[in-house]
Amino acid sequence: MFESIVQASEAHRQSAHQMVGSLKMALKGCPECRTSQMIASPSLGLCDDCGSGLVALPRE
């Protein structure tokens, strides 16, 4: 098992130079409260303040 983890890590390290610039910053926000924050997980979740569903904000 340890060897497979090392192989996966090495494959990621070797291909890291190809991924430079492929990540884009994105924001999620609450349409009710008008708060926004960076997306840090695959799911958007709920607003901490009012409980409304968060939405992905368009890039400006």
C-alpha positions as CSV (number, residue, x, y, z in Angstrom):
1,M,0.0,0.0,0.0
2,F,2.8,2.4,0.9
3,E,4.4,1.8,-2.5
4,S,1.2,2.7,-4.4
5,I,1.0,6.0,-2.4
6,V,4.6,6.8,-3.2
7,Q,4.0,6.0,-6.9
8,A,0.9,8.3,-7.0
9,S,2.8,11.1,-5.3
10,E,5.6,10.8,-7.7
11,A,3.3,10.8,-10.7
12,H,1.6,13.9,-9.4
13,R,5.0,15.6,-8.8
14,Q,6.1,14.8,-12.3
15,S,2.9,16.2,-13.9
16,A,2.7,19.3,-11.7
17,H,4.4,21.5,-14.3
18,Q,1.6,20.7,-16.8
19,M,-1.1,21.8,-14.4
20,V,0.3,25.3,-13.7
21,G,-2.3,27.8,-14.6
22,S,-5.2,25.3,-14.8
23,L,-6.8,26.3,-11.5
24,K,-9.1,29.3,-11.5
25,M,-10.2,31.2,-8.5
26,A,-13.9,31.1,-8.0
27,L,-16.3,32.6,-5.5
28,K,-19.6,31.3,-4.0
29,G,-22.1,33.6,-2.4
30,C,-25.4,33.9,-0.7
31,P,-28.1,35.6,-2.8
32,E,-30.0,36.6,0.4
33,C,-27.2,38.1,2.5
34,R,-24.9,39.1,-0.4
35,T,-21.9,37.6,1.3
36,S,-19.2,35.9,-0.7
37,Q,-16.2,33.6,-0.1
38,M,-13.7,31.6,-2.1
39,I,-14.8,28.1,-3.1
40,A,-12.7,25.6,-1.1
41,S,-14.7,22.4,-1.6
42,P,-16.7,20.7,-4.4
43,S,-20.0,21.4,-2.7
44,L,-21.3,24.9,-2.2
45,G,-23.1,24.4,1.1
46,L,-25.3,26.7,3.0
47,C,-24.9,30.3,4.2
48,D,-23.6,30.4,7.8
49,D,-25.6,33.6,8.5
50,C,-29.1,32.8,7.1
51,G,-29.0,29.1,6.0
52,S,-29.8,29.8,2.3
53,G,-28.2,27.7,-0.4
54,L,-25.0,29.2,-1.8
55,V,-24.5,29.7,-5.5
56,A,-21.4,30.1,-7.7
57,L,-20.8,33.7,-8.6
58,P,-20.1,34.7,-12.2
59,R,-16.6,35.8,-13.1
60,E,-16.4,39.5,-13.7
